[in-house]
Amino acid sequence: MAAQASQPIPEILYPHWQNEYVAALLGSGSATLQKRIKAAEAAIYRRLQQLAQDSDHHTERHVIGNALASLQLLRDNLGCSD
């Protein structure tokens, strides 16, 4: 089994959802990755609900948009339809 190069862990600025997102990005194995993607999306959508009544947090909203796009790319690469 080949050793994987260690990847730097991104700084967690938004712990409400970013821990699950990073876990999805670093996951391996189709079934596990699908579960991690779903968990990350659920955490993101919960956070968006929290932010719905708040006109602040513009940077976090932008980062969330990028994260959702990245998760969709992961889904597409796995051939997931969810």
MIDOSE-1310 file (N, C-alpha, C; in nm, 2 decimals, decimal comma, always signed):
residues 82
maaq	+0,09/-0,12/+0,00/+0,00/+0,00/+0,00/+0,09/+0,12/+0,00; +0,06/+0,22/-0,09/+0,15/+0,34/-0,10/+0,11/+0,44/+0,01; +0,21/+0,50/+0,06/+0,18/+0,60/+0,16/+0,13/+0,73/+0,10; +0,03/+0,79/+0,16/-0,02/+0,92/+0,11/+0,06/+1,03/+0,16
asqp	+0,08/+1,13/+0,08/+0,15/+1,25/+0,12/+0,06/+1,32/+0,22; +0,11/+1,38/+0,33/+0,03/+1,44/+0,43/-0,02/+1,57/+0,37; -0,15/+1,60/+0,39/-0,21/+1,72/+0,34/-0,23/+1,82/+0,45; -0,20/+1,94/+0,43/-0,22/+2,04/+0,54/-0,37/+2,05/+0,57
ipei	-0,41/+2,05/+0,69/-0,54/+2,07/+0,74/-0,57/+2,22/+0,73; -0,68/+2,26/+0,66/-0,71/+2,40/+0,66/-0,76/+2,45/+0,80; -0,73/+2,58/+0,82/-0,77/+2,64/+0,94/-0,92/+2,64/+0,95; -0,98/+2,61/+1,07/-1,12/+2,60/+1,09/-1,17/+2,74/+1,14
lyph	-1,23/+2,81/+1,05/-1,28/+2,95/+1,09/-1,43/+2,94/+1,12; -1,50/+2,84/+1,07/-1,64/+2,83/+1,09/-1,68/+2,69/+1,14; -1,65/+2,67/+1,27/-1,67/+2,53/+1,32/-1,81/+2,47/+1,32; -1,91/+2,56/+1,29/-2,05/+2,51/+1,29/-2,07/+2,41/+1,17
wqne	-1,98/+2,42/+1,07/-2,00/+2,33/+0,96/-1,86/+2,29/+0,90; -1,76/+2,36/+0,92/-1,63/+2,33/+0,85/-1,57/+2,20/+0,89; -1,59/+2,15/+1,01/-1,53/+2,02/+1,05/-1,58/+1,91/+0,96; -1,71/+1,91/+0,94/-1,77/+1,81/+0,85/-1,72/+1,82/+0,71
yvaa	-1,71/+1,95/+0,67/-1,67/+1,98/+0,53/-1,52/+1,92/+0,51; -1,43/+1,95/+0,60/-1,30/+1,91/+0,59/-1,29/+1,75/+0,59; -1,37/+1,69/+0,67/-1,38/+1,54/+0,68/-1,42/+1,49/+0,54; -1,51/+1,55/+0,48/-1,56/+1,51/+0,34/-1,44/+1,52/+0,24
llgs	-1,37/+1,64/+0,25/-1,26/+1,66/+0,15/-1,15/+1,56/+0,17; -1,13/+1,52/+0,29/-1,01/+1,43/+0,32/-1,06/+1,28/+0,32; -1,18/+1,26/+0,30/-1,23/+1,12/+0,31/-1,19/+1,04/+0,19; -1,20/+0,91/+0,21/-1,17/+0,82/+0,10/-1,26/+0,70/+0,10
gsat	-1,28/+0,63/-0,01/-1,37/+0,52/-0,01/-1,51/+0,58/-0,05; -1,57/+0,53/-0,15/-1,70/+0,58/-0,20/-1,81/+0,59/-0,10; -1,83/+0,48/-0,03/-1,95/+0,48/+0,07/-1,92/+0,58/+0,18; -1,80/+0,58/+0,23/-1,77/+0,67/+0,34/-1,77/+0,81/+0,29
lqkr	-1,72/+0,84/+0,18/-1,72/+0,97/+0,12/-1,86/+1,03/+0,10; -1,95/+0,94/+0,05/-2,09/+0,98/+0,03/-2,15/+1,02/+0,16; -2,13/+0,95/+0,27/-2,18/+0,98/+0,40/-2,12/+1,11/+0,45; -1,99/+1,13/+0,43/-1,93/+1,25/+0,48/-1,98/+1,37/+0,40
ikaa	-2,00/+1,36/+0,27/-2,06/+1,47/+0,19/-2,20/+1,51/+0,24; -2,28/+1,41/+0,27/-2,41/+1,43/+0,32/-2,41/+1,50/+0,46; -2,31/+1,46/+0,54/-2,30/+1,52/+0,68/-2,25/+1,66/+0,66; -2,16/+1,69/+0,57/-2,11/+1,83/+0,55/-2,23/+1,91/+0,50
eaai	-2,30/+1,86/+0,40/-2,41/+1,94/+0,35/-2,52/+1,97/+0,46; -2,55/+1,87/+0,54/-2,65/+1,89/+0,65/-2,60/+2,00/+0,74; -2,47/+2,00/+0,78/-2,41/+2,10/+0,87/-2,42/+2,24/+0,81; -2,39/+2,24/+0,68/-2,39/+2,37/+0,61/-2,53/+2,43/+0,60
yrrl	-2,63/+2,34/+0,57/-2,77/+2,39/+0,56/-2,82/+2,43/+0,70; -2,78/+2,36/+0,80/-2,82/+2,40/+0,94/-2,76/+2,54/+0,97; -2,64/+2,56/+0,93/-2,58/+2,69/+0,95/-2,65/+2,80/+0,87; -2,68/+2,77/+0,75/-2,75/+2,87/+0,67/-2,89/+2,90/+0,73
qqla	-2,95/+2,81/+0,79/-3,08/+2,84/+0,86/-3,05/+2,93/+0,98; -2,94/+2,91/+1,05/-2,91/+3,00/+1,16/-2,88/+3,14/+1,11; -2,82/+3,15/+0,99/-2,78/+3,28/+0,94/-2,90/+3,35/+0,86; -3,01/+3,28/+0,84/-3,12/+3,33/+0,76/-3,17/+3,47/+0,81
qdsd	-3,18/+3,49/+0,94/-3,23/+3,61/+1,00/-3,12/+3,71/+1,03; -3,00/+3,69/+0,98/-2,89/+3,77/+1,02/-2,83/+3,83/+0,89; -2,82/+3,96/+0,88/-2,77/+4,02/+0,75/-2,62/+4,03/+0,75; -2,56/+3,99/+0,86/-2,41/+3,99/+0,87/-2,35/+3,86/+0,81
hhte	-2,23/+3,83/+0,84/-2,16/+3,71/+0,80/-2,15/+3,69/+0,65; -2,12/+3,80/+0,58/-2,11/+3,79/+0,43/-1,99/+3,70/+0,39; -1,88/+3,71/+0,46/-1,77/+3,63/+0,43/-1,80/+3,48/+0,44; -1,86/+3,44/+0,55/-1,90/+3,30/+0,58/-2,00/+3,26/+0,47
rhvi	-2,09/+3,34/+0,43/-2,19/+3,30/+0,33/-2,11/+3,27/+0,19; -2,01/+3,35/+0,16/-1,93/+3,33/+0,04/-1,85/+3,20/+0,05; -1,79/+3,17/+0,17/-1,72/+3,05/+0,19/-1,81/+2,93/+0,18; -1,93/+2,94/+0,23/-2,03/+2,83/+0,22/-2,06/+2,80/+0,08
gnal	-2,08/+2,91/+0,00/-2,11/+2,89/-0,14/-2,00/+2,81/-0,21; -1,87/+2,84/-0,18/-1,76/+2,77/-0,24/-1,76/+2,63/-0,19; -1,79/+2,61/-0,06/-1,78/+2,47/-0,01/-1,89/+2,39/-0,07; -2,01/+2,44/-0,09/-2,12/+2,36/-0,16/-2,08/+2,33/-0,30
aslq	-2,01/+2,42/-0,37/-1,97/+2,39/-0,51/-1,86/+2,28/-0,50; -1,77/+2,28/-0,41/-1,67/+2,18/-0,40/-1,73/+2,04/-0,37; -1,83/+2,04/-0,28/-1,90/+1,92/-0,24/-1,97/+1,86/-0,36; -2,03/+1,95/-0,45/-2,10/+1,90/-0,57/-2,00/+1,84/-0,66
llrd	-1,88/+1,90/-0,68/-1,78/+1,84/-0,76/-1,74/+1,70/-0,71; -1,73/+1,69/-0,58/-1,70/+1,55/-0,52/-1,81/+1,46/-0,56; -1,93/+1,50/-0,54/-2,05/+1,42/-0,58/-2,04/+1,37/-0,73; -2,01/+1,47/-0,81/-2,01/+1,44/-0,96/-1,90/+1,34/-0,99
nlgc	-1,78/+1,36/-0,92/-1,67/+1,26/-0,95/-1,70/+1,12/-0,90; -1,79/+1,11/-0,79/-1,83/+0,98/-0,74/-1,95/+0,92/-0,82; -2,01/+1,01/-0,90/-2,13/+0,96/-0,97/-2,25/+0,96/-0,89; -2,25/+1,04/-0,78/-2,37/+1,05/-0,69/-2,48/+1,14/-0,76
sd	-2,60/+1,10/-0,73/-2,71/+1,18/-0,79/-2,78/+1,27/-0,68; -2,75/+1,25/-0,56/-2,81/+1,33/-0,45/-2,77/+1,47/-0,45
